[in-house]
Amino acid sequence: MNGTRKPVHLAVYDTLADWETGHATAHLARAGYPVRTVAPTTAPVTSIGGLRVQPDLALADLRPEDSSLLILPGADLWTLTPAAAATGGDGLAPFARTARAFLDAGVPVAAICGATAGLAREGLLDDRAHTSAVSFYLAATGYAGGERYVEADAVTDAGLVTAGPTEPVAFAREILGLLGVYEGEVLDAWYRLFHDSDPTAYAVLEKAGAA
């Protein structure tokens, strides 16, 4: 099955938030999507939890046409400090620009936590419904999309999934639905099982062969 589906690309960079993408990548891999990590370079990176990741490829080598989805996790490095802003520094801005290239090419992007701020600075949230940790977190970027902010666990609009740092399961739900891994009552049951620990949901997944 892996040979019939383009990879999902998971962005990795120092201080990435380990807990935010695991539900999504695990179930995408089980559904036959190869998961490939992409970093600023091919040098190893270290997550906020101390995990050392050896990237599969450098960002400069990533092309939208070779991918099913780009996932951008949060990281401390997405926070643009006053000192960094004064010197024009935004080390993860190339990932936001790549997100723009993906969306322009019709390839979906999923951003959670601090990555939403990076996309706000890139202007990608100005005309899309979106969410994040809290509205004022994004407002601090100076972006023009404040009226499109939605108080929700996760939001999908025009090929872009957004979520806050406390919603990794909802983030995964939107991704799995967007790529058609699960749909309808099966997708709902998946969410109820992993988010709500609802034991009745397992029977639905088992019947559908998704357990």
C-alpha positions as CSV (number, residue, x, y, z in Angstrom):
1,M,0.0,0.0,0.0
2,N,2.9,2.4,0.7
3,G,3.8,2.4,-2.9
4,T,0.5,3.8,-4.0
5,R,0.4,6.9,-1.6
6,K,2.7,9.9,-1.6
7,P,4.4,10.4,1.7
8,V,3.2,12.7,4.5
9,H,6.0,15.1,5.4
10,L,6.5,16.0,9.1
11,A,8.6,19.1,9.8
12,V,11.1,18.6,12.5
13,Y,13.3,21.3,14.1
14,D,15.0,21.9,17.4
15,T,12.4,22.3,20.3
16,L,9.6,20.7,18.3
17,A,6.7,19.7,20.6
18,D,6.8,15.9,20.8
19,W,3.2,15.3,21.9
20,E,1.4,17.3,19.1
21,T,1.7,15.1,16.1
22,G,2.0,11.5,17.3
23,H,-1.7,10.5,16.9
24,A,-1.8,11.8,13.4
25,T,1.5,10.3,12.2
26,A,0.8,6.9,13.8
27,H,-2.6,6.5,12.2
28,L,-1.5,7.9,8.8
29,A,1.3,5.3,8.8
30,R,-1.1,2.5,9.7
31,A,-3.3,3.7,6.8
32,G,-0.4,3.3,4.3
33,Y,1.0,6.8,4.2
34,P,4.8,6.8,4.5
35,V,5.9,9.4,7.0
36,R,9.0,11.3,6.2
37,T,10.7,13.9,8.3
38,V,12.0,17.2,6.8
39,A,14.2,19.7,8.6
40,P,16.2,22.8,7.8
41,T,19.1,20.5,6.9
42,T,19.8,16.8,7.3
43,A,21.6,17.4,10.6
44,P,19.9,15.8,13.6
45,V,17.4,17.9,15.6
46,T,16.4,17.6,19.2
47,S,12.8,17.8,20.4
48,I,11.6,19.7,23.4
49,G,11.4,16.3,25.2
50,G,15.0,15.5,24.4
51,L,14.4,13.1,21.5
52,R,17.0,13.2,18.8
53,V,15.6,12.9,15.3
54,Q,17.6,12.2,12.1
55,P,15.7,14.0,9.3
56,D,15.0,12.1,6.1
57,L,15.5,15.2,3.9
58,A,16.3,18.9,3.9
59,L,13.6,21.5,3.4
60,A,15.2,22.7,0.2
61,D,14.6,19.3,-1.4
62,L,10.9,19.1,-0.5
63,R,8.5,19.6,-3.4
64,P,4.7,19.8,-3.0
65,E,4.1,17.4,-5.9
66,D,6.0,14.7,-4.0
67,S,3.8,14.9,-0.9
68,S,0.3,14.2,0.4
69,L,0.5,16.6,3.3
70,L,2.9,18.9,5.2
71,I,2.6,18.8,9.0
72,L,4.1,21.6,11.1
73,P,4.3,21.0,14.8
74,G,4.8,23.7,17.4
75,A,8.2,24.6,18.8
76,D,9.8,27.3,20.9
77,L,11.6,28.5,17.8
78,W,8.3,29.7,16.3
79,T,8.2,32.4,18.9
80,L,9.6,35.5,17.4
81,T,11.3,37.4,20.2
82,P,11.8,41.2,20.1
83,A,15.5,40.6,19.6
84,A,15.0,38.3,16.7
85,A,12.4,40.6,15.1
86,A,14.8,43.6,15.4
87,T,17.4,41.7,13.4
88,G,14.9,40.3,10.9
89,G,15.4,36.8,12.2
90,D,12.7,34.1,12.0
91,G,14.5,30.8,11.8
92,L,11.4,28.8,10.9
93,A,10.0,31.3,8.3
94,P,11.2,29.0,5.5
95,F,8.7,26.4,6.7
96,A,5.9,28.9,6.5
97,R,6.9,29.8,3.0
98,T,6.9,26.2,2.1
99,A,3.4,25.9,3.5
100,R,2.4,28.7,1.1
101,A,3.9,26.7,-1.8
102,F,2.0,23.6,-0.7
103,L,-1.3,25.4,-0.4
104,D,-0.8,27.2,-3.8
105,A,-0.2,23.8,-5.3
106,G,-3.3,22.3,-3.8
107,V,-1.5,20.1,-1.3
108,P,-2.8,20.4,2.3
109,V,-1.0,21.7,5.3
110,A,-1.6,21.0,9.0
111,A,-0.2,23.4,11.6
112,I,-0.5,23.2,15.4
113,C,0.5,25.4,18.3
114,G,3.4,27.8,17.5
115,A,3.3,26.9,13.8
116,T,0.0,28.8,13.5
117,A,1.9,32.0,14.5
118,G,4.4,31.3,11.7
119,L,1.6,30.9,9.2
120,A,-0.1,34.1,10.5
121,R,3.1,36.0,9.9
122,E,3.2,34.6,6.4
123,G,-0.4,35.8,5.7
124,L,-1.9,32.3,5.3
125,L,-4.5,32.9,8.0
126,D,-5.8,36.2,6.7
127,D,-8.5,34.7,4.5
128,R,-9.0,31.3,6.1
129,A,-11.0,30.2,9.2
130,H,-8.5,29.0,11.7
131,T,-7.7,28.5,15.4
132,S,-4.7,28.4,17.7
133,A,-4.0,28.4,21.4
134,V,-5.9,31.7,22.0
135,S,-6.8,34.5,19.7
136,F,-4.4,37.1,21.3
137,Y,-1.5,34.8,20.6
138,L,-2.0,35.2,16.9
139,A,-3.0,38.9,17.3
140,A,0.5,39.5,18.6
141,T,1.8,38.7,15.2
142,G,0.1,41.7,13.7
143,Y,-1.7,39.5,11.1
144,A,-4.9,40.6,9.4
145,G,-7.0,37.5,10.0
146,G,-8.4,38.2,13.4
147,E,-12.0,38.1,12.2
148,R,-11.5,34.6,10.9
149,Y,-10.4,33.2,14.2
150,V,-12.6,30.4,15.5
151,E,-12.9,29.2,19.1
152,A,-12.7,25.5,18.4
153,D,-10.4,22.5,19.1
154,A,-9.3,22.3,15.5
155,V,-10.4,23.9,12.2
156,T,-10.0,23.0,8.6
157,D,-10.5,25.5,5.8
158,A,-9.2,25.7,2.2
159,G,-6.7,22.8,2.7
160,L,-5.3,24.1,6.0
161,V,-5.8,22.5,9.4
162,T,-5.0,24.5,12.5
163,A,-5.2,23.6,16.2
164,G,-3.9,24.7,19.6
165,P,-1.2,22.9,21.6
166,T,-3.7,21.0,23.9
167,E,-5.6,19.4,21.0
168,P,-3.4,16.8,19.4
169,V,-6.3,14.3,19.0
170,A,-8.6,16.9,17.4
171,F,-5.7,17.9,15.2
172,A,-5.3,14.3,14.1
173,R,-9.1,14.0,13.6
174,E,-9.0,16.8,11.1
175,I,-6.0,15.4,9.3
176,L,-7.5,11.9,9.1
177,G,-10.7,13.3,7.8
178,L,-9.0,15.6,5.3
179,L,-7.1,12.7,3.7
180,G,-10.1,10.3,3.9
181,V,-8.4,7.8,6.2
182,Y,-11.6,7.8,8.3
183,E,-15.0,9.3,7.6
184,G,-18.4,9.8,9.1
185,E,-19.2,7.7,12.1
186,V,-15.9,5.9,12.0
187,L,-14.0,9.2,12.3
188,D,-16.3,10.3,15.1
189,A,-15.8,7.0,16.9
190,W,-12.0,7.3,16.5
191,Y,-12.1,10.8,18.1
192,R,-14.4,9.6,20.9
193,L,-12.1,6.7,21.7
194,F,-8.8,8.6,21.8
195,H,-10.1,11.9,23.1
196,D,-13.0,10.8,25.4
197,S,-11.9,7.2,26.3
198,D,-15.4,6.2,25.2
199,P,-15.4,2.4,25.2
200,T,-18.5,2.2,22.9
201,A,-16.5,3.7,20.2
202,Y,-14.2,0.7,19.9
203,A,-17.0,-1.5,18.6
204,V,-17.6,1.0,15.7
205,L,-13.9,1.0,14.8
206,E,-13.7,-2.8,15.0
207,K,-16.7,-3.3,12.8
208,A,-15.2,-0.9,10.2
209,G,-11.8,-2.7,10.4
210,A,-10.2,0.4,11.8
211,A,-9.5,-0.9,15.3
